[in-house]
Amino acid sequence: MDRGPWKMIPILLRDTRITYVHLAVFLALCDLWNKRGRENKVFISRRAVMYLAKIHSFTTYHKHIEQLQAMDYISYLPSYDPGMKSAIFFKLHHLG
């Protein structure tokens, strides 16, 4: 059975805390997951996620990534080295 992160979208849609920006960021992460080998650990750049999610503010990006992590949809491991990408893991336990 395929347990890809897009299967979590109906769960996010039922969560009253989720805004359209959360959805845009999550869909951007799903797109990167799909393009980068479909492994649960995905290396991301802030620039790529912001571009795909159509957001322009670093503050908005960080706020919504942190909130998705606080809501237990992702784990976010930031890289503070400009030459290295950050990592995210999808919390697929929501799928049962």
Helices and strands as residue ranges (DSSP letters): G 5-8, H 9-14, H 20-35, E 41-44, H 46-53, H 58-70, E 74-77, E 86-90, G 92-95
